[in-house]
Amino acid sequence: MTSVESVDPTMTDRMWSRITRALVDTGRPPHYAELARALGVDPAESRTILHAVLKPIRSAGSIPTRTTSRRFRRSTACPPSTG
């Protein structure tokens, strides 16, 4: 599986369910290798499915990217004190 667009919607649903369950149970997001074992797929396919799951969230701007987080840090930096 190489394309995010070719991912089976049932796999994205299963992965989303697995991620949310892990967040509730452990308080941390699972690694894609853990997700691969849980879903019975190889790690490369798991990463592709994970990218498909996160694609709508990223395009909405909910997950910071390097560019947006750099911009955020610059805009929220405290101005130098005068005095």
N, C-alpha and C positions, 0 to 999 in steps of 0.2 A: 504494500500500500504506500504510494508515494504522494498522492494528492489529497489535500485536506477536503477538497470538494467531493472526492469519491468515497468518503467515509460513510459507513452504514449508520443511519440515524439511531438504530437500536443500540449500537455500540456506544455512541455518544451519550445516550440516555443511561446506559449501564455505568459508564465511566463517571458521569456527573453524580449518580447515586452513590457510587463507591467513594468519590471524593468527599461529598457532604457527610457520609457516614463516618469516614475517617476523621474529618474535622470535629465532629461531635464527640466521637469516642476518645480521640487522642489529643485534640487541640492543635494539630498540625496537619498540613496538607501532605498526602502521600507522594512519594517519589514515583516517577513514571515506571520504574522497574517493579515497584510494589504493585502498581496498577496492572502491569502486564501479567504478573503471576495471578492476581485475583481474577482477571478477565480471561486468562488462558490464551494470551497472544504473546508474540515476541516483543522485546523492548522497543524495537524500531517502529513497529505498528502501534504500540502504546503511545509513543511520542506523537505520531501522526494524529491519532484519535484525540489526544490531549490538546493539540493545536486546534483541532476542529471544535472541541468543546469551548476553548478560550477565545476563538476568533470573534464571535459576536460581542463578547465582553470587552475585548481589546479595542474593537472598532468604536465602541461606545465611549471609550476613554476611561473606563473604570480601573483598568490595570495600568499603572504607570510604566512607561518605557524609558529607556535611557534618556532620550531626548526630553520627554515631558518631566521626568524627575529632575533633570539638570535645570530646566527652566523653572520648576517649582522652587528648588533650593535658592536660585538666584533671586527670585521675586520675593521670597520670604526672609531673606537674609536681613539681619538687623543693620540699620545704618550706623556708621561709625559715630561714637559719642563725641560730643563737642564740649570738652571741659572737664 
